[in-house]
Amino acid sequence: MATGNGVSLPELPCASMTLSNGLRVRLIPLPHLQSATISCFLRVGSRYETLETNGLSHFLEHMLYRGTERHPAAHDLSLAIERLGGTLDAATHVDFTSYDLTLPRETIARGTELLAEVLGQPLLTHMGTEKQIIREEILEDLNESGEQIDIDNVSRRLLYRDHPLGFSIAGPLENLERFATDDLQRHHRHHYTGPNSVVCIAGAFDEERLVDAIGKCFEGMREGGPVEPAPRVQNGDQRRFDYVREPGSQTEVQLSFHTPGVKSPLAPVFLLLDRVLDDGLSTRVHRIICEERGLAYDAFAGNDTFEDCGVFDFGASVEHKKAPLLVETMLALIRELQESGPTEEEVEKAKRRYLWDLQTVRDDPEDAVDFVGTSVLFGIPEQISTIAHQVTAVTGDDIQGAAQKYLDPERAYLTCVGMLDDELLSAVQGLVRA
């Protein structure tokens, strides 16, 4: 039982096992629920790619839906899953890919068999059709000149340049057009292995039956070593501003800073720094930028973390002429936190709200598998009690110190996507230089 900030947190019940092929399995029985979720997390994503293979992880994720040996058409596969009461979801991230299937308790064992089939026996056929679909997905983030206009993609490219952390997840169109079956098969053999994966099931299920199903279904997963990501390297140049002209009524603005990753001792500090700045309408970002200044309808701050590094962002969309004032306000907000630190009330509220979120993990099987599965994949604590104690130990001085060291305006990266005339462009660039 984890206790912090007046909130009692029951530990998630969790059974652990590792198959002979190195696949790690976590079973989280939550019998009070009516459903169960099975998820597979794999170390594969754009961080594990090169300039030539960028987009391959995302393409492979899509291709696994196109059919298996027992269900050779995409329709057959979808129908088999939906007959069980669920829908297969998948997502490719920068540093991992996940496949999720939520089902009624009585069909979770059969769903486990189907997910293993999807992951281990893909036909990788009908490639042309899937390429057309992904092409449309990529085009959503490009303007008519073929320039990237998704501000997250533009920002990460500025921060990481040609390092894989700066790649877009879907990759460029020219890569997609070039990918062949051999590329997919090679990527699948390298990444879809036992030691590179975690299977996690949470919810209502018959544990004995499920253990038997997992052993039978996933024992055929290839062995191999865990795949290590490309090590993070510092940006070699000092370019800290990027602007993409995109017609519209607003300009998107994002101010970004390099931070430590989830394995850093400072991870709990940045978790609370995020919550102090942006966790509800009463927190600083929304209160100052939206309520007091009226600069934007919505604004955000957030820490995007990987294993060994992360990025802390501030962002909003505003009328073009307001872009310099928005950047000034963001910098002033940071400066105030650096000089005075958070109040005791802000820190306590941030802790309390985070602990409440931890408490509700057991109410949703998808939240439970995500919490445990990603923790196992990245080698960070998977016990709620450990995380709770780390967070409750953070002080206001810790948060102020992290802001002073890492949210340094001299190390800021500024990205704008919109329409800035020469005067506005000079103004926002000057703020970064200053």
C-alpha positions in Angstrom: 0.0 0.0 0.0 1.5 3.3 -1.2 0.6 6.4 0.8 1.4 9.9 -0.1 -0.2 13.3 0.3 -3.2 11.8 2.1 -4.0 9.4 -0.7 -3.9 5.7 -0.2 -2.8 3.9 -3.3 -3.3 0.1 -3.6 -0.6 -1.6 -5.6 -1.5 -3.2 -8.9 -1.6 -7.0 -8.5 0.9 -8.3 -11.1 2.2 -11.7 -12.0 5.5 -11.8 -14.0 6.8 -14.4 -16.4 9.4 -14.7 -19.1 9.1 -17.1 -22.0 12.0 -19.2 -23.2 12.4 -16.8 -26.2 12.9 -13.8 -23.9 9.4 -12.3 -24.1 8.5 -10.6 -20.9 4.8 -11.0 -19.8 2.8 -9.2 -17.1 -0.6 -10.3 -16.0 -2.7 -7.8 -13.9 -5.9 -9.4 -12.6 -8.6 -6.8 -12.0 -11.7 -8.9 -11.4 -13.9 -6.0 -10.6 -13.9 -5.0 -14.3 -16.0 -6.5 -17.1 -13.3 -6.4 -19.8 -9.6 -7.0 -20.3 -6.9 -5.4 -22.5 -4.0 -7.2 -24.0 -1.1 -5.0 -25.3 2.2 -5.7 -26.9 4.9 -3.1 -26.6 8.0 -3.3 -28.9 11.2 -1.3 -29.2 10.6 -0.1 -32.8 9.9 3.4 -34.0 11.5 6.3 -35.9 14.3 6.5 -33.4 15.5 3.0 -34.6 15.6 4.2 -38.2 18.0 5.9 -40.6 17.4 8.6 -43.2 16.9 5.8 -45.7 14.6 3.7 -43.6 12.6 6.6 -41.9 8.9 5.6 -41.9 9.5 1.9 -42.1 8.3 1.2 -38.6 5.1 3.0 -39.2 4.6 1.3 -42.6 5.1 -2.1 -41.0 2.6 -1.4 -38.3 0.0 -0.6 -40.9 1.0 -3.7 -43.0 0.3 -6.1 -40.1 -3.4 -5.2 -40.5 -3.4 -6.4 -44.1 -3.8 -10.1 -43.2 -2.3 -13.2 -41.7 -2.0 -16.9 -42.8 -5.3 -17.8 -41.2 -7.0 -14.5 -42.1 -5.5 -13.6 -45.5 -7.5 -10.4 -46.1 -7.7 -7.2 -44.0 -11.5 -7.6 -43.9 -11.2 -11.2 -42.6 -8.9 -10.2 -39.8 -11.0 -7.2 -38.7 -14.1 -9.3 -38.8 -12.5 -12.0 -36.6 -11.5 -9.5 -34.0 -14.8 -7.6 -34.0 -16.7 -10.8 -33.6 -15.0 -11.1 -30.3 -16.2 -7.7 -29.2 -13.1 -5.6 -29.8 -11.1 -3.6 -32.2 -7.4 -3.8 -32.8 -5.6 -0.5 -32.2 -2.0 0.2 -32.9 0.3 3.3 -32.7 3.9 3.9 -33.8 5.7 6.3 -31.5 9.3 7.7 -31.7 10.7 5.0 -29.5 8.2 2.2 -29.3 5.2 0.7 -31.0 2.1 -0.7 -29.3 -0.7 -3.0 -30.3 -3.8 -3.0 -28.1 -7.0 -5.2 -28.0 -9.7 -4.6 -25.4 -12.3 -7.4 -25.2 -15.0 -8.8 -22.9 -13.6 -11.1 -20.3 -14.9 -14.3 -22.0 -13.1 -13.7 -25.3 -9.7 -12.4 -24.0 -8.0 -15.8 -24.5 -9.1 -16.0 -28.1 -8.1 -12.4 -28.6 -4.6 -13.2 -27.3 -4.3 -15.9 -30.0 -5.4 -13.4 -32.7 -2.9 -10.7 -31.5 -0.1 -13.2 -31.6 -1.1 -14.2 -35.1 -1.1 -10.6 -36.2 2.4 -10.0 -34.7 4.0 -13.2 -35.8 2.4 -14.3 -39.1 1.8 -11.2 -41.2 1.4 -11.8 -45.0 2.6 -8.3 -45.8 0.5 -8.3 -49.0 -1.6 -5.6 -50.7 1.3 -3.2 -50.2 0.1 -0.8 -52.9 -3.2 -0.1 -51.2 -1.6 0.6 -47.8 0.9 2.9 -49.4 -1.9 5.0 -50.8 -3.5 5.2 -47.4 -0.2 6.3 -45.7 0.5 8.7 -48.5 -2.7 10.5 -47.6 -1.6 10.5 -43.9 1.8 12.0 -44.8 0.2 14.7 -47.0 -1.9 16.0 -44.1 1.4 17.3 -42.6 2.7 18.9 -45.8 1.8 22.2 -47.5 1.3 22.5 -51.3 5.0 23.0 -51.7 5.8 19.7 -49.9 7.1 21.4 -46.8 6.5 19.9 -43.4 3.9 22.0 -41.5 3.2 19.8 -38.4 4.8 22.0 -35.7 5.9 19.0 -33.6 7.8 17.6 -36.6 9.3 20.9 -37.4 10.3 21.5 -33.8 11.9 18.1 -33.4 13.9 18.5 -36.6 15.2 21.8 -35.3 16.2 20.3 -31.9 17.8 17.1 -33.3 18.6 17.8 -36.9 19.5 14.6 -38.8 19.4 12.4 -35.6 16.6 9.9 -35.7 14.9 11.8 -32.8 14.3 14.5 -35.3 12.6 12.3 -37.9 8.9 12.3 -38.5 7.2 9.0 -37.5 5.6 8.5 -40.9 8.7 9.4 -42.8 9.0 11.2 -46.2 7.0 10.2 -49.3 10.1 9.2 -51.3 10.9 6.6 -48.7 7.4 5.2 -48.6 7.4 4.8 -52.4 10.7 3.0 -52.3 9.9 0.5 -49.5 9.6 -3.1 -50.7 8.5 -6.4 -49.1 12.2 -7.3 -48.3 12.5 -4.1 -46.2 9.4 -5.0 -44.2 10.5 -8.5 -43.6 14.0 -7.4 -42.5 12.6 -4.8 -40.1 10.1 -7.4 -38.7 12.8 -10.0 -38.1 15.1 -7.5 -36.4 12.5 -5.8 -34.1 9.6 -8.2 -33.6 11.5 -10.6 -31.2 11.0 -11.9 -27.7 13.6 -9.8 -25.9 12.5 -6.7 -27.7 8.9 -7.0 -26.6 6.6 -6.9 -23.6 3.1 -8.4 -23.5 0.8 -7.1 -20.8 -2.8 -8.1 -20.0 -5.0 -6.3 -17.5 -8.6 -6.8 -16.4 -10.9 -9.7 -15.8 -9.7 -13.0 -17.1 -9.1 -16.7 -16.2 -5.4 -16.6 -15.3 -4.7 -20.3 -15.8 -6.3 -20.3 -19.3 -4.5 -17.1 -20.2 -1.1 -18.3 -19.2 -1.6 -21.4 -21.3 -2.7 -19.3 -24.3 0.2 -17.0 -24.0 2.7 -19.9 -23.8 1.2 -21.5 -26.9 0.7 -18.4 -29.0 3.9 -16.5 -28.4 6.4 -19.2 -28.0 7.0 -19.0 -31.8 8.2 -15.4 -31.5 11.8 -15.2 -32.7 14.6 -15.0 -30.2 17.3 -12.2 -30.4 18.8 -9.4 -28.4 17.1 -6.2 -27.4 17.6 -3.5 -30.0 19.3 -0.4 -28.6 18.3 3.1 -29.9 20.6 5.5 -31.6 22.4 7.4 -28.8 21.4 11.0 -28.4 23.9 13.5 -29.6 24.0 17.3 -29.0 22.9 19.6 -31.8 26.1 20.6 -33.5 25.1 24.0 -34.7 23.5 26.9 -32.8 20.4 27.4 -35.1 17.6 27.8 -32.6 14.8 29.2 -34.8 12.8 27.7 -37.6 9.9 29.2 -39.5 7.6 27.6 -42.1 5.2 29.9 -44.0 1.7 28.5 -44.0 -1.3 30.6 -45.0 -4.1 30.7 -42.4 -5.6 32.8 -39.7 -3.2 31.9 -37.0 0.5 31.2 -36.4 1.5 28.2 -34.3 4.3 28.9 -31.8 6.4 26.3 -29.9 9.2 27.1 -27.5 11.3 24.1 -26.6 14.1 23.0 -24.3 16.2 19.9 -24.0 15.6 17.9 -20.7 16.6 14.6 -19.2 14.8 11.3 -19.9 12.6 8.9 -18.0 15.5 7.1 -16.5 17.0 10.3 -15.0 16.7 10.9 -11.2 15.1 14.2 -12.3 12.2 12.5 -14.0 9.8 12.9 -11.1 10.8 16.6 -10.8 9.9 17.2 -14.4 6.7 15.3 -14.0 5.6 17.8 -11.3 7.0 20.8 -13.2 4.7 19.8 -16.0 1.8 19.6 -13.6 2.6 22.9 -11.9 2.6 24.7 -15.3 -0.2 22.9 -17.1 -2.7 20.6 -15.3 -6.1 22.3 -15.4 -7.4 25.7 -16.0 -6.1 27.1 -12.7 -2.4 26.4 -13.6 0.1 29.0 -14.8 0.1 28.5 -18.5 -3.6 28.7 -19.1 -4.2 31.3 -16.4 -1.5 33.7 -17.7 -1.6 33.2 -21.4 -5.3 32.7 -21.8 -7.2 34.2 -18.9 -5.1 37.2 -18.0 -3.5 38.1 -21.3 -6.2 36.8 -23.7 -3.5 35.8 -26.2 -4.9 32.4 -27.2 -7.9 30.2 -26.9 -5.7 27.4 -25.6 -2.1 27.0 -24.6 0.0 24.1 -23.3 3.2 23.0 -21.6 4.5 19.5 -21.5 7.4 17.2 -21.1 8.0 14.7 -24.0 10.3 12.1 -22.6 12.4 9.3 -24.0 14.8 6.9 -22.3 17.8 9.2 -22.1 16.5 12.6 -23.0 13.4 14.7 -23.4 11.9 18.0 -24.6 9.9 20.4 -22.6 7.5 22.5 -24.8 5.4 25.6 -24.4 2.9 26.2 -27.2 -0.1 28.0 -28.5 -1.8 29.2 -31.7 -2.4 32.9 -32.0 -3.2 35.7 -34.4 -0.1 36.4 -36.4 0.7 39.8 -35.0 0.5 38.4 -31.4 3.4 35.9 -32.0 6.1 38.1 -30.5 4.0 38.9 -27.4 3.2 35.3 -26.9 6.9 34.4 -26.9 7.6 37.3 -24.5 4.9 36.0 -22.2 6.2 32.4 -22.3 9.7 33.7 -21.4 8.3 35.9 -18.6 6.4 32.9 -17.2 9.5 30.8 -17.2 11.6 33.7 -15.6 9.0 34.1 -12.8 9.2 30.4 -12.0 13.0 30.5 -12.0 13.1 33.5 -9.7 10.4 32.6 -7.2 9.8 28.9 -7.6 6.3 27.3 -7.3 4.2 28.0 -4.3 3.7 25.3 -1.7 0.0 25.2 -2.7 0.9 24.6 -6.4 3.3 21.7 -5.5 0.8 20.0 -3.2 -2.0 20.3 -5.7 0.2 18.9 -8.5 1.2 15.9 -6.3 -2.4 15.3 -5.2 -3.7 15.3 -8.8 -0.9 13.0 -10.0 -1.6 10.6 -7.1 -5.3 10.6 -7.9 -4.4 9.6 -11.5 -2.2 6.8 -10.2 -5.1 5.7 -8.1 -7.4 5.4 -11.1 -5.1 3.2 -13.1 -6.8 0.1 -11.7 -10.2 1.4 -13.1 -9.2 1.1 -16.7 -7.4 -1.9 -18.2 -5.9 0.2 -21.0 -4.3 2.6 -18.4 -3.0 -0.4 -16.4 -1.3 -2.1 -19.4 0.1 1.2 -20.6 1.6 2.0 -17.1 3.1 -1.4 -16.6 4.0 -2.3 -20.1 6.0 0.8 -21.0 7.7 0.7 -17.6 8.9 -2.9 -18.3 10.0 -2.0 -21.8 12.1 0.9 -20.7 13.4 -0.5 -17.5 11.9 1.9 -15.1 9.9 1.1 -11.9 6.6 -0.6 -12.6 5.3 -0.4 -9.1 2.9 2.4 -8.2 4.4 2.6 -4.7 7.8 3.4 -6.1 6.6 6.2 -8.4 4.3 7.6 -5.7 7.2 7.9 -3.2 9.5 9.5 -5.8 6.9 12.1 -6.6 5.9 12.9 -3.0 9.6 13.4 -2.2 9.9 16.3 -4.8 10.2 19.7 -3.3 9.4 23.2 -4.6 13.2 23.9 -4.6 13.7 20.8 -6.8 11.2 22.2 -9.3 12.7 25.7 -9.2 16.2 24.2 -9.7 15.2 22.1 -12.7 13.5 25.2 -14.3 16.7 27.3 -13.7 19.0 24.7 -15.2 17.0 23.3 -18.1 14.5 26.1 -19.1 17.3 28.5 -19.9 16.3 31.0 -22.5 19.8 31.0 -23.9 19.1 27.3 -24.8 15.6 27.8 -26.1 14.5 26.6 -29.5 11.6 28.5 -31.2 9.4 27.1 -34.0 6.7 29.0 -35.8 4.3 27.8 -38.5 2.1 30.5 -40.0 2.3 33.9 -41.6 4.8 36.3 -40.2 5.9 39.4 -42.2 9.4 40.6 -42.1 8.8 42.8 -39.0 7.2 40.0 -37.0 9.8 37.5 -38.1 12.6 39.8 -37.0 10.8 40.3 -33.6 10.4 36.7 -32.8 13.9 35.8 -33.9 15.3 38.7 -31.8 13.6 37.2 -28.7 15.5 33.9 -29.2 18.8 35.7 -29.8 18.3 38.0 -26.8 
